Amino acid sequence: MAEDRVLRVRRLLDAVRAEGRTALTAPEGKVVADAYAIAVPGEELATDVDEAVAYAARFGGPVVMKIVSPDILHKTDAGGVIVGVEGATDVRAAFRKIIDNARAYAPDARIEGVQVQELLPQGQEVIVGAVTDPTFGKVVAFGLGGVLVEVLKDVTFRLAPVDADEALAMLDSIRSAEILHGVRGAPAVDRWAIAEQIRRVSELVADFPEIAEVDLNPVIATPEGAIAADIRVILAESVPKPRRTYTREEILTSMRRLMQPSSVAVIGASNEQGKIGNSVMRNLVDGGFSGEIHPVNPKADDILGRKAYKSVTDVPGEVDVAVFAIPAKFVASALEEVGHKGIPNAVLIPSGFAETGEQQLQDEIVAIGERYGVRLLGPNIYGYYSTWQDLCATFCTPYDVKGGVALTSQSGGIGMAILGFARTTKTGVSAIVGLGNKSDLDEDDLLTWFGEDPNTQCIAMHLEDLKDGRAFVEAARATVPKKPVVVLKAGRTAAGAKAAGSHTGALAGDDAVYDDILKQAGVIRAPGLNDMLEYARALPVLPAPQGDNVVIITGAGGSGVLLSDAVTDNGLSLMEIPPDLDEAFRKFIPPFGAAGNPVDITGGEPPSTYEATIRLGLEDPRIHSLVLGYWHTIVTPPMVFAELTARVVAEFRKRGIEKPVVASLAGDVEVEEACQYLFERGVVAYPYTTEKPVAVLGAKYRWARAAERLRAEGPPVGRWRETGGIVGGRSMN
């Protein structure tokens, strides 16, 4: 049956192509709809007035009449749609008016006739569609429909094809989801019927790569079903050439030799200070890399006390990585030698390729790499750091603080911002990698490696684009259950501003599609650079929450209000405090304080009040996360608060009770030292802000949901530790 429907649609699309067309007419669209069981109303194509009258009489009620022309895509704009036509006289008048309007709108347009269609009952208008995204390929869309669809832009996207559950989940992903459940006395629509329309459209575009866009707008959703009033199908001008792909095993094999090399050759190594080849050599030597370092320079015999070779082919033994520090024009010939030598990885620092318009030169090195099986990192990069190997293969400043954060960037400037942040905050990193032009190696290769790397607990990536969005999603889905992935996607401009043949196409701007599909992959999207870096630093510190109940304990009512706002803004849930827990908190706070949530202990309380309430919050298994709001007083100085909080949290973790604890500290400059003290001991704390600590907690929750770590009820006290590794004394779960 499936083969039969594919064959029917294939014959139709081939016929449309043979005529040199890219847009299907309405009758052709119905053939496609029928093949894929996409529900559409009854309709007939009338080539003259008498046929229109006969068809309208057959439907036995009001009808919709639409122009049918392969040259008129937007029928409403052409005055080619009249709704609610009933009776022979009105049908005749409508037929003539539609034809006249079409000829006035596009005098040279081919007119095949007028479509006479059953008038659908009133219901909720939604849009179901699909588009070919340049990054992610076939993407299915759902949102509120009708004439305001491009104004409201309340649309969500998923990779196609989707299954029934994914299609149903899309209905709750739009801002106006509640409308579908029925509001102000209106009945709920048939959600499964809408989901089936979504699923079938996604199957259609997955089966036919040449279909660029599909638009069902509007789909009339009622309690009894969902029927597409109009279907528009547009073919692509051409189908993109498939990208070369590598298996997971191939990626891990080459990445292992890149990130854990035993031998590195520096092509363009130099004794002259100020040259990139000298900086790379110095960083490798001074950084303590224990493997072999082979300088390559045809004009030198010795570089930094090490034997230099005229060509990389002269280097004895196996080499894992060749780092290029030569001008772009010499890279291709040197890469040929790397290929002959059998070196699996080339790190291309030089600029002067596609980023400067030299696409042909970049294509040449890519072809060489593919021919010899050499994976290329770059070109146009600052190099890379693999700290656990004491490897600093870059011309930038060295960094050697080992830790669990892997950081990547497409931009050299962003890479240096990453480096400065890491140094200032003492963030331990497992790697910092520049990607540059991404001629070959890209984010999905790095994700695949870092997902398996035992030294990496969190991955943060700055990117401007993705070469292969589907490969990235596949790698992210394999990684997210094990460790968080944070992405800063630069460039929020909408590619949808370009001419599009459907409403779906017009709505599918870069950022809208990226946003939804990154969420679908379980990736945490950071709104800005500092957010990405703070998430990367903080997420490994926090244990995974076991449930949704968040409690705020604060010494200042104003901070409590702001923290409550931040909790809501980050999609978290303030716990409704049950009476027994409310009474327990009240035992520790003054009469003029406030229990409930936030728990306001007031600012003049001694350290014992902070300690008692924090203990209660950690002890009660119904509370899953704590947000602390501290106010600087002489009664409880900042470091006293920091020390007692860290001590209590550590005590409970030793007992196996691990909950995320974040803190906002307001006060004089002493709170900065207190925050650093807390951060180093597993409590994410920030001075002068109520937003940052809660944003980090929200990011941890987004990961926990994506990784399916949350449970409806917390386990018994004393049994809170999940299976997982402990890194640096802190649970990475």
C-alpha positions in Angstrom: 0.0 0.0 0.0 2.8 2.4 0.9 4.7 1.5 -2.3 1.5 2.2 -4.3 1.0 5.7 -2.8 4.7 6.5 -3.4 4.3 5.4 -7.0 1.2 7.5 -7.6 2.9 10.6 -6.2 6.1 9.9 -8.1 4.3 9.7 -11.4 2.5 13.0 -10.7 5.7 14.9 -9.6 7.6 13.6 -12.7 4.8 14.9 -14.9 4.9 18.3 -13.2 8.7 18.4 -13.6 8.4 17.5 -17.3 6.2 20.5 -17.8 8.9 22.7 -16.2 6.7 23.6 -13.3 7.6 23.7 -9.6 4.1 24.4 -8.1 1.2 21.8 -8.2 -2.3 22.9 -9.0 -5.1 22.4 -6.5 -6.4 19.2 -8.3 -2.8 17.9 -8.3 -2.5 18.7 -4.6 -5.6 16.7 -4.0 -4.1 13.6 -5.7 -1.1 13.9 -3.3 -3.4 14.4 -0.3 -5.5 11.4 -1.2 -2.4 9.2 -1.6 -1.2 10.1 1.9 -4.7 10.1 3.5 -4.4 13.8 4.2 -8.0 14.8 4.9 -9.3 17.4 2.4 -12.9 18.3 1.5 -14.7 17.0 -1.6 -13.9 19.0 -4.7 -14.1 19.1 -8.5 -12.4 21.1 -11.3 -14.9 23.0 -13.4 -13.7 24.1 -16.8 -16.8 26.1 -17.6 -19.8 27.7 -15.9 -22.2 24.8 -16.4 -19.8 22.3 -14.8 -19.4 24.6 -11.8 -23.2 24.8 -11.4 -23.5 21.0 -11.6 -20.7 20.3 -9.1 -22.0 22.8 -6.7 -25.5 21.2 -6.8 -23.9 17.8 -6.2 -22.3 19.0 -3.0 -25.7 20.3 -1.9 -24.8 23.4 0.0 -22.6 26.4 0.1 -19.3 25.9 -1.7 -15.9 27.6 -2.0 -14.7 28.5 -5.5 -11.0 28.9 -6.3 -9.0 29.7 -9.4 -6.8 26.8 -10.7 -3.7 28.1 -12.4 -0.2 26.7 -12.4 1.0 30.4 -12.6 -1.0 31.8 -9.6 0.2 30.5 -6.3 -1.5 32.9 -3.9 -5.1 32.6 -5.0 -6.5 35.1 -2.5 -4.1 37.8 -3.6 -5.4 37.4 -7.1 -9.0 37.7 -6.1 -9.4 34.0 -7.0 -11.2 32.7 -4.0 -14.9 33.2 -3.1 -16.4 31.5 0.0 -20.0 30.6 0.7 -21.4 30.5 -2.8 -24.8 28.9 -3.1 -27.4 28.5 -5.8 -26.9 28.4 -9.6 -27.1 32.1 -10.2 -24.4 32.9 -7.6 -22.2 30.1 -8.8 -22.3 31.5 -12.4 -21.5 35.0 -11.1 -18.7 33.7 -8.9 -17.2 31.7 -11.7 -17.0 34.7 -14.1 -15.7 37.0 -11.4 -12.9 34.6 -10.4 -11.8 34.3 -14.0 -11.9 38.0 -14.6 -9.9 38.7 -11.4 -7.3 36.2 -12.4 -6.8 37.6 -15.9 -6.5 41.1 -14.4 -4.0 39.9 -11.8 -1.9 37.9 -14.2 -2.8 38.4 -17.9 -0.4 35.7 -19.1 -1.3 33.1 -16.5 -2.6 29.7 -17.7 -6.1 29.1 -16.3 -7.2 25.5 -16.1 -10.6 26.2 -14.5 -12.2 26.9 -11.2 -12.1 24.5 -8.2 -15.5 23.9 -6.6 -15.0 22.7 -3.1 -17.3 21.7 -0.2 -17.5 24.5 2.4 -16.1 23.2 5.7 -17.9 23.8 9.0 -16.6 26.6 11.2 -13.8 25.6 13.6 -10.4 26.5 14.8 -8.0 27.4 11.9 -4.5 25.9 12.2 -1.7 25.5 9.8 0.2 22.3 9.1 3.1 22.4 6.7 6.6 21.4 5.9 9.7 23.2 4.5 13.2 22.3 3.4 15.5 24.0 5.8 19.1 24.6 4.6 20.5 23.3 7.9 18.1 20.6 9.0 16.5 19.4 5.8 12.9 18.4 5.9 11.1 20.1 8.8 7.4 19.9 9.7 5.5 22.8 11.1 2.3 23.4 13.1 0.7 26.6 14.4 -2.4 28.7 14.4 -3.6 29.3 10.9 -5.7 31.5 8.7 -5.0 34.9 7.4 -3.1 36.1 10.5 -0.6 33.2 10.5 2.3 35.3 9.3 1.4 38.1 11.8 1.0 35.9 14.8 3.9 33.6 13.9 2.8 31.1 16.6 4.4 28.1 14.9 6.6 25.2 16.1 8.9 23.0 14.1 10.3 19.5 14.2 12.5 17.3 12.1 10.5 15.2 9.6 9.3 12.6 9.8 7.6 12.7 13.2 5.8 9.8 14.9 2.3 10.1 16.4 3.6 11.1 19.8 5.9 13.8 18.5 3.1 15.2 16.3 0.8 15.3 19.3 3.4 17.1 21.4 3.7 19.8 18.8 0.2 20.9 19.6 1.3 21.9 23.1 4.4 23.6 21.9 2.8 26.8 20.6 2.0 29.8 22.8 -1.7 29.5 22.1 -2.0 25.8 22.9 -4.8 26.4 25.3 -7.1 27.4 22.5 -7.1 23.9 21.2 -8.4 22.6 24.5 -11.4 24.9 24.3 -11.7 28.4 25.9 -14.7 30.5 26.8 -17.1 27.8 26.3 -15.7 26.6 22.9 -15.3 22.8 22.6 -11.9 21.2 22.4 -10.8 20.2 19.0 -9.9 16.6 17.9 -6.2 16.8 18.7 -5.4 13.3 17.3 -6.9 14.3 14.0 -4.6 17.3 13.8 -1.6 15.2 14.8 -2.4 12.8 12.0 -2.4 15.6 9.5 1.1 16.6 10.8 2.4 13.1 10.7 1.2 12.4 7.2 2.6 15.6 5.9 5.9 14.7 7.5 5.9 11.3 5.8 5.2 12.9 2.5 8.2 15.2 2.5 10.4 12.5 3.9 9.5 10.3 1.0 10.1 12.9 -1.6 13.3 15.0 -1.2 12.3 17.1 -4.2 9.3 18.6 -2.4 10.5 21.9 -1.1 7.3 23.1 0.7 3.9 21.8 1.7 1.2 24.1 3.1 -2.1 23.0 4.6 -3.7 26.4 5.4 -6.1 26.6 6.9 -6.8 23.2 8.4 -10.2 23.5 10.0 -10.1 21.7 13.4 -13.4 20.7 15.1 -14.3 18.3 17.8 -15.1 15.8 15.0 -11.9 16.0 13.0 -9.4 18.2 11.1 -9.7 18.8 7.3 -7.3 20.9 5.2 -9.3 23.5 3.2 -6.3 24.1 1.0 -3.1 22.2 0.1 -0.2 23.8 -1.6 2.8 21.7 -2.8 6.0 23.3 -4.2 8.9 21.5 -5.7 12.6 22.5 -5.3 14.6 23.8 -8.1 17.2 21.2 -7.3 18.1 18.6 -4.7 21.3 19.3 -2.7 24.2 17.0 -3.2 24.5 14.6 -0.2 27.3 15.5 2.3 30.0 12.9 2.9 29.3 11.3 6.3 31.4 9.2 8.6 30.3 6.4 11.0 30.4 6.9 14.7 33.4 4.5 14.9 35.3 6.4 12.2 34.6 9.7 14.0 35.7 8.3 17.4 38.9 6.8 15.9 40.1 10.0 14.3 39.0 12.2 17.2 40.8 10.1 19.7 44.1 10.6 17.8 43.3 14.3 17.5 42.5 14.9 21.2 44.9 12.3 22.7 47.9 12.3 20.3 51.2 10.7 20.9 53.0 12.6 18.2 52.4 16.1 16.7 54.1 17.7 13.6 54.1 21.5 13.2 54.3 22.4 9.6 55.7 25.9 9.4 57.5 25.7 12.8 59.8 28.6 13.3 62.6 30.0 15.6 61.5 33.5 14.8 59.4 35.2 17.6 56.2 36.8 16.3 55.5 34.0 13.8 52.6 31.7 14.3 54.8 28.7 13.8 57.0 29.8 16.7 54.1 30.5 19.0 52.6 27.0 18.3 55.9 25.3 19.0 56.5 27.3 22.2 53.0 26.4 23.5 53.5 22.7 22.8 56.9 22.6 24.4 56.3 24.9 27.3 52.8 23.4 28.0 54.4 20.1 28.9 53.1 17.9 26.1 54.6 14.5 26.8 54.3 13.2 23.3 56.7 13.7 20.4 56.9 17.2 18.8 58.2 17.3 15.3 58.9 20.8 13.7 58.7 20.9 9.9 60.5 23.7 8.0 62.6 23.2 4.9 64.9 26.1 5.9 65.9 25.0 9.4 67.8 22.1 11.0 66.8 22.8 14.6 63.8 24.6 16.1 63.6 25.2 19.8 66.2 22.5 20.4 64.4 19.9 18.4 65.4 18.4 15.1 63.5 20.0 12.2 62.5 18.1 9.0 62.3 19.4 5.5 59.0 17.6 4.9 56.5 15.9 7.1 57.1 12.8 5.0 60.7 12.8 6.6 59.3 12.5 10.1 60.0 9.1 11.5 57.2 6.9 12.8 53.5 7.6 13.0 52.2 11.1 13.5 48.6 11.7 14.9 48.2 15.4 14.1 49.7 17.9 11.7 49.3 21.5 12.8 49.6 23.9 9.9 51.2 27.3 10.5 52.0 28.3 6.8 50.3 30.7 4.4 47.0 29.5 2.8 48.6 29.2 -0.7 51.0 26.5 0.5 48.5 24.4 2.4 47.3 22.2 -0.4 50.7 20.9 -1.4 51.7 20.3 2.3 48.4 18.5 2.8 49.2 16.1 0.0 52.3 15.2 1.9 50.3 14.7 5.1 48.1 12.4 3.1 51.0 10.4 1.8 52.4 10.1 5.3 49.1 8.7 6.5 48.5 11.3 9.2 44.8 11.2 10.2 44.3 14.8 11.3 45.3 18.2 10.0 44.8 21.3 12.2 44.6 24.3 9.7 45.3 27.5 11.5 45.9 29.7 8.4 43.2 32.1 7.1 42.7 33.0 3.5 40.1 30.5 2.4 36.3 30.6 2.1 36.1 33.4 4.6 37.9 35.7 2.2 36.2 34.5 -0.9 38.7 31.8 -1.7 36.1 29.0 -1.9 38.0 27.2 -4.7 41.1 26.9 -2.5 39.0 25.5 0.4 37.3 23.1 -1.9 40.7 21.9 -3.1 41.9 21.1 0.4 38.7 19.4 1.3 39.0 17.1 -1.8 42.6 16.3 -0.8 41.5 15.4 2.7 38.7 13.2 1.5 41.1 11.5 -1.0 43.6 10.5 1.7 41.2 10.1 4.7 42.6 13.2 6.5 40.1 14.9 8.8 40.5 18.7 8.7 40.0 21.0 11.7 39.6 24.6 10.3 40.9 26.4 8.4 40.9 29.9 9.9 41.2 28.9 13.6 43.3 29.7 16.7 44.1 26.0 17.1 43.0 23.8 20.0 43.7 22.9 23.7 43.4 19.4 25.1 44.3 20.1 28.7 44.3 16.5 30.0 47.0 15.8 27.5 48.9 19.0 28.4 48.4 19.9 24.7 48.3 23.5 23.7 48.3 23.6 19.9 47.5 27.2 19.4 49.2 30.6 18.8 47.2 32.2 21.6 47.9 32.3 25.3 48.2 28.9 27.0 45.7 27.5 29.5 46.2 24.5 31.7 43.5 24.4 34.3 42.1 20.9 33.9 38.4 20.2 34.5 35.2 18.9 33.0 34.1 21.6 30.6 34.6 21.3 26.8 34.3 24.6 25.0 34.2 25.1 21.2 33.8 28.2 19.1 33.4 29.0 15.4 35.1 32.4 16.0 38.6 33.2 17.1 37.5 36.2 19.0 34.9 34.2 20.9 37.5 31.6 21.5 39.6 34.2 23.3 36.6 35.4 25.3 36.2 31.8 26.4 39.8 31.6 27.4 39.7 34.8 29.5 36.5 33.8 31.2 37.9 30.4 32.1 41.0 32.0 33.6 39.1 34.7 35.5 36.6 32.2 37.0 39.1 29.4 37.4 37.0 27.1 35.2 38.6 23.8 34.7 38.4 22.7 31.0 38.9 19.4 29.2 39.3 21.1 25.8 38.9 24.4 24.0 38.6 23.9 20.2 38.4 26.4 17.3 36.2 25.3 14.3 36.6 28.3 12.0 35.3 27.6 8.5 34.4 24.0 9.4 35.6 22.7 6.0 35.3 19.2 7.5 35.3 18.6 11.2 32.4 20.3 12.9 30.2 20.3 16.0 28.7 16.8 15.5 32.2 15.3 15.3 33.2 17.1 18.5 29.9 16.2 20.2 30.4 12.5 19.4 33.9 12.6 21.0 33.1 14.7 24.0 30.0 12.6 24.7 32.3 9.6 25.2 35.2 11.5 26.8 35.4 10.6 30.5 37.2 13.9 31.2 34.2 16.0 29.9 31.1 16.5 32.0 29.6 19.5 30.1 29.9 20.7 26.5 29.4 24.3 25.4 29.4 25.4 21.8 29.3 28.8 20.1 28.2 28.4 16.5 27.1 30.6 13.7 25.6 27.8 11.6 25.5 24.1 11.3 26.7 22.3 8.2 24.5 19.3 8.9 21.8 19.9 11.4 20.5 16.4 11.3 24.0 15.0 12.2 24.2 17.5 15.0 20.8 16.4 16.4 21.8 12.8 16.2 25.0 13.4 18.1 23.2 15.6 20.6 20.5 13.0 21.3 23.2 10.4 22.0 25.1 12.8 24.3 22.4 14.6 26.3 21.3 11.6 28.4 24.9 11.5 29.7 25.9 15.2 30.0 24.5 18.7 29.3 25.1 20.3 25.9 24.9 24.1 25.8 24.7 26.0 22.6 25.0 29.7 21.8 23.6 30.2 18.3 24.7 33.5 16.8 22.7 35.3 14.2 19.0 35.6 14.8 18.1 36.9 11.4 15.3 35.2 9.5 16.1 33.4 6.3 12.3 33.3 5.9 12.5 36.9 4.7 13.4 35.5 1.3 10.7 34.8 -1.2 8.8 31.7 -0.2 6.0 29.9 -2.0 4.0 29.1 1.1 3.1 30.4 4.5 5.2 27.7 6.1 8.2 28.7 4.0 7.8 32.3 5.0 7.6 31.4 8.7 10.6 29.1 8.7 13.2 31.7 9.6 16.6 30.5 10.8 16.1 31.2 14.4 12.6 29.8 14.7 13.7 26.4 13.3 17.0 26.4 15.2 15.2 27.2 18.5 12.6 24.4 18.2 14.9 21.7 16.9 17.7 22.4 19.4 15.0 21.9 22.1 13.9 18.7 20.3 17.5 17.5 20.6 17.6 18.3 24.3 20.2 21.0 23.9 20.2 24.0 26.3 20.2 27.2 24.2 22.0 30.1 25.9 20.7 33.6 25.1 24.2 35.2 25.1 27.9 34.5 25.4 28.2 35.1 29.1 25.1 32.9 29.7 26.8 30.1 27.7 30.0 30.4 29.7 28.2 30.6 33.1 26.0 27.5 32.2 29.1 25.6 31.2 30.9 26.5 34.5 27.9 25.9 36.7 26.1 22.9 35.4 28.8 20.4 36.4 28.7 21.8 39.9 25.0 21.2 40.4 23.6 17.7 41.1 20.6 16.7 39.0 17.2 17.7 40.5 14.9 14.8 41.3 11.7 16.7 40.9 10.1 20.1 40.1 9.6 21.5 43.6 11.7 24.7 44.1 11.8 26.5 47.4 13.2 30.0 47.9 14.7 30.9 51.3 15.6 34.6 51.6 16.7 37.1 54.1 15.2 40.0 52.1 11.6 40.3 50.9 12.6 42.3 47.8 15.1 39.6 46.7 12.4 37.0 47.3 10.0 38.7 44.9 12.7 39.0 42.2 13.8 35.4 42.7 10.2 34.3 42.4 10.0 36.2 39.1 13.2 34.5 37.9 11.8 31.1 38.8 8.7 31.7 36.7 10.8 33.2 33.8 13.0 30.1 33.7 10.1 27.6 33.5 10.5 26.4 37.1 7.8 25.6 39.7 7.6 27.2 43.1 6.5 24.5 45.5 3.1 24.9 47.2 4.2 24.5 50.8 2.0 22.0 52.6 0.8 23.0 56.1 3.2 20.7 58.0 6.2 22.0 56.2 5.0 25.6 56.6 4.7 25.0 60.4 8.2 23.5 60.4 9.7 26.6 58.8 7.8 29.0 61.1 9.6 27.4 64.1 12.9 29.0 62.9 11.8 32.4 61.7 10.6 35.5 63.6 6.9 36.3 63.9 7.3 39.2 61.4 8.9 36.9 58.9 6.9 35.0 56.3 6.7 31.3 55.6 5.1 30.1 52.4 7.3 30.3 49.3 9.5 32.3 49.4 10.4 31.6 53.0 11.3 35.1 54.3 13.5 34.8 57.4 14.1 38.6 57.4 17.5 40.3 57.2 18.4 40.7 60.9 18.6 37.0 61.6 21.7 35.3 63.0 23.6 32.5 61.2 21.6 29.8 63.1 18.4 30.8 61.3 20.0 30.5 57.9 21.4 27.2 58.9 18.2 25.8 60.4 16.1 26.7 57.4 18.6 25.4 54.8 18.8 22.1 56.8 15.1 21.8 56.7 15.0 22.5 53.0 17.6 19.8 52.3 16.1 17.3 54.8 12.5 17.3 53.4 12.3 14.9 50.4 9.4 16.9 48.9 11.7 19.8 48.2 13.9 19.2 45.2 15.9 22.4 44.8 16.8 25.4 46.9 17.3 29.0 45.9 18.9 31.1 48.6 18.7 34.9 48.8 21.3 36.4 51.1 21.3 40.0 52.4 24.6 41.3 53.8 24.4 42.3 57.5 26.8 42.5 60.3 24.8 40.0 62.2 25.5 37.4 59.5 28.5 38.5 57.4 29.0 37.1 53.8 31.7 34.6 54.6 29.8 33.3 57.6 26.8 32.7 55.4 29.0 31.1 52.8 30.9 28.8 55.2 27.7 27.6 57.0 25.9 27.0 53.7 28.8 25.0 52.2 29.3 23.0 55.4 25.6 22.0 55.5 25.4 21.1 51.8 28.6 19.0 52.1 27.2 17.2 55.2 24.0 16.3 53.4 25.9 15.1 50.3 27.9 12.8 52.4 24.6 11.3 53.6 23.7 10.8 49.9 21.2 13.7 49.8 22.1 15.8 46.8 19.9 18.7 45.7 20.8 21.7 43.5 21.4 24.7 45.7 21.9 28.2 44.1 22.4 31.5 45.8 22.0 35.2 45.2 24.1 37.4 47.4 23.3 41.1 47.8 25.7 43.3 49.7 29.1 45.1 49.8 32.1 43.8 47.9 32.7 41.0 50.4 29.9 39.0 48.8 32.2 38.4 45.8 34.6 36.4 47.8 31.7 34.6 49.5 30.3 33.6 46.1 33.6 32.3 44.9 33.9 30.2 48.1 30.5 28.8 47.6 31.0 28.0 43.9 34.2 26.1 44.7 32.2 23.9 47.1 29.3 23.0 44.9 26.8 25.9 45.5 26.3 28.0 42.5 26.4 31.6 43.8 26.4 35.0 42.2 26.7 38.5 43.7 24.5 41.5 42.8 22.0 39.4 40.7 18.8 37.5 41.3 18.6 36.4 37.7 21.8 34.4 37.1 21.6 31.7 39.8 18.0 30.9 38.8 18.9 30.9 35.1 21.6 28.3 35.8 19.1 26.3 37.8 16.6 26.5 35.0 19.3 25.3 32.5 20.0 22.3 34.8 16.3 21.5 34.9 16.0 21.7 31.1 18.8 19.2 30.8 17.3 17.0 33.5 14.0 16.9 31.6 15.7 16.2 28.3 17.8 13.5 29.9 14.7 12.1 31.6 16.3 12.5 35.1 13.2 14.0 36.8 10.9 11.9 38.9 7.4 12.9 40.1 8.3 12.1 43.7 11.7 12.3 45.4 13.1 9.0 46.7 13.4 8.4 50.4 15.9 10.5 52.4 19.3 8.9 52.2 18.7 7.3 48.8 19.1 10.3 46.6 22.4 9.6 44.8 21.9 8.4 41.2 24.3 6.0 39.6 27.1 8.0 38.1 30.6 9.2 38.4 31.9 11.6 41.0 34.4 14.1 39.5 36.5 16.3 41.8 34.3 15.3 44.7 31.2 16.6 43.0 28.5 14.5 41.5 28.2 15.1 37.8 24.6 13.7 37.8 
